[in-house]
Amino acid sequence: MFKILVVDDENLVRKGIVMETDWARLDCMVVAEAANGEEGLEAIHKYRPDLVICDIRMPKMDGIEMVTELRNEGNETYVIFLTAYDDFAYAQNAVKLGASDYLLKPFEDGELETAVLSIKKRVEERQSQGGREHEENVLAHASIQKGEKSKYVTEAMNYIMEHYADSDIGVRKIAESLGLSEGHLSHTFKKETEYTINAYITRYRVRVAMKLLQNCRYKVYEVAEMVGYKDITYFSTIFKKIAGVTPSEYQDRIGGETE
């Protein structure tokens, strides 16, 4: 049974999700509820859900803070973020944390169920294949895992994860943030990762873009902007060079697989 945790400070919303959704039909079960991020973390550690449905704005600890803590622990549990605010910055933060989906409240009929089933299918496919998701296969040779890296290379990777959406991110800004010379950072980064910093940034952006394109809510030009590209033509060229298909072709292919 696919285990779900619901985290929302609004009691009516939380109970509505728990009570009004036909979880049995979806072959899912709600294992716990929580009213804020602190309670959510405790429930995640206790029940180990497959999916967390989580509001963003909550007291004590909000959804972004809660999932940030999870990721820092190395926990990659799937997350659907909920919010009543159609804010571009929220969407960017959600993507940075590897959110599987981002839904605006109130939901359209069937919208939450569709999102849950899509994630459930991906989990089942990963388990049956014993491998990675499609986009990870495409970028297997460009792993973003930190592994056994030096302090400065790890910090550079962290900076890229936090600032990849900045259009002006580059060696100079990263080196300045770490208090290193551009030459020393570039040499060390290439030696330990086999990639130049700019190449690593590009591949990280493409990987994030692939996740975003799985959500057909976003247009290609919106995804380009969300990962730091102002020129959609350049974005499409870079994307195809790495993924082997254009962003539009990739989105169509993924859409066809989930139908």
N, C-alpha and C positions, 0 to 999 in steps of 0.2 A: 504494500500500500504506500502511495506517495504521500509523505508527511509534510504538513504545512503549518507554519507559525504566522499568526496575524498580529501585527504591532501597530496600534493606532490609539491616540489619546482620546479621541472622540468615541464615547461608549456606544452611541447609536450607530455610528459608521462601522465600528469593529463588530458589534453584534449582528449588524445587517450582513456583513461579509460572511460571518460564521454561520448564521442561521438561515439566510435566504438563498445561499448557494447550494445546489444539489451536489455536494462533494462525492457522495456515493456513486452517482452517475459518472463522475469524472475519474473514479477509482482513486480518490484522494481522501485524506482525513486530516482535520485540524487537530494537531496534538497539543496546542497551547495558544493562549492569548497573552498580550502584554500591552500596557498603557503608555510606555515610554521606552527609550533606548536602553536604559539600565536594566529594566525588567526583560527587555528583548534579549540582551546579551546572556542573561542568566538562563532564559528559556532555551536559547540556542545551545548553550553548553550542556544543558540537561537533557534536551529531547533530540538534538541533532536532526533538525528538519531538512528535507530536501529543497524546500523553497520557503523564503521569507517574504511575506507581503507586508510592506512597511511604509507608513506615512513619513513624510519628510519633516514637517514642523511639529515638534512635540516638546513638552517640558522636560527638564532635568538633562536629558540627552536626546538630541534630534536624530532623525534617520541617517543623515549623512555621517554624523559622528559615530553612530553605532556601527555602520558598515565599514567605516574607516578603521575602527578598532578591530573588527573581524578580519579585514584584509591584513592588518599589521600582525595578526596572530597566524596568518597563513591560511585562514578559512575562506574558501572560495564558494561557499553556499550561494545558490542562485537567489537573486533578489528582484522583486518587482516593487518599484517605488511608486507611492501614491502622493498626489498633491492637488490642492485646489487652486494652485497658482501656476499659470502658464508662463513660466519664467525660463528664458533661455539659459541663464546661469545655473539653475537647478538641473536642467537636462545635461549640461556639460559636466557638472559635478557627479551626477549619477553615472554617466558614461565612464568617467575617470575611475570610478570604483567598480566598474565591471557589471553594472546593473543589467539585468536581462530584459527589462522593460520599464516603461515610465508612463503611468496612466494618470489622466486628469480626472478629478472628482467633480461632479458625479459621473459615473461610468455610463456608457451606452449599454443597452441590453446585450448581454453575451460578451462584452468586451473583456471583462476579467477572466471569464471562463476560457475564452480563446487564448489569452495570454498564458494562462496556467497550462492548458493542454499543449501549447507550443513548447513550453519549457520542459514539461513532462516527457514529451516525445524526444527532445534532444538528450535528456538524461538517459532515457531507455536506449537510445541509439548508441550513446557512448558506452553504456554498460555492455550491450550486446556485441559491439565491435571491439571492445577492449582497447579503444584508441581515443584519439582526439577528435574534436569537432572539425568540420570542413575547413574553417579558416586557419586552424592551427596546423592542419596538414599542408596547406598552401605555404604557410610561413614557417615550417618546421626548422628550416635552416637559419631562420632569423629569430631564434628564441629570445624572449625578453626576460627570461629568468635571470636573477642576479647571480646565483650559484656562488662559487668561491672567488669573489672579486675583492680587490683592495678597497679600502675605505673611500678613496676619492672616486673610483669608478662606480661604486655602489651609490655614492651621493649624487654623482652625475646622472645615473639612471633614475634615481628618485626625483631629481629636478625635472628630467624629461617627462616623467609620468605626471607630474603636477602642472607642467607648463607647456605641454605639447601643442595646446590650442593657441598659444601666442604666436602670431605670424612672424615675429622677429626673433624667435628663439634660435640660438646658434652657439658656436664654440665660445665666442667672446662673452656672452651673457652667462653661460654656465661656468666658465673659468672665473669670472668676476665673483660669482656667488660663492665659489669654493675658495677664493683667495689664491688661485694658482695661475701660472702663466698659460697662455693658450697652447704654446708648443708642448709643454710638459703634459698637460691634460690630454691633448690630442694623441701624443705618442703612447701614453699609458693606456688610454682607452682602446686604441687600435690593437695594441699588443695583447690585451686581456680579452677582448671581445671579437677580434678579427674584423671589426667594422669601424669606419670613421664615425665621428659623432653625428655628422649630418646624415649619413646613411642610416644610422640607428634611429635617429629622429623620424626619418621618412618611413622606415619600416614599422615603427611603433604607431605612427599616425595611420598608416594603411591598415594595420591590424584593428585599431579602434574603429576606423571607418567601416570595415567589414562587419563588425558587430552592429554598428548603427544601421547599416543598409539592410540588415535582417528585419528591421522594423520598418515596414512599408509606409509608416506615418511620415517619415522624413524623405524629402526630395534630395536628389543628388547634390544640388547646389547648397542645401542646408547642411548636409553632412560635410561637404568641403569646408564650409565656414567653421563648423564645430571642431574640426581637427586642424584648423590653422591655415587653410588655403583660401585666399581671396579670388584666385583665378581658377575657375572651374575647369577650363581646358587643360591647364597645367596639372591640376589634381587628377583629372581623368587619365592623362598621359602617364603620370607617376604610378597611379593605381594599376593600370594595365601592365606596366613594366614589371611590377612585383607579383600581382595576382594572376596575370595571364589573360584577364578579361577586363572590359571597361566597368566602371561602377554600375551603370545601368544594366549591363548584361549580368553582372553578379547578382544584383537585386532581383532581376527577373528569374534567374536560376534558383535562388534561395526561395523566392515566393512560390515557384512551381513545386519545389520539394516539400513545402509545408502544406500544400493544398490537399 
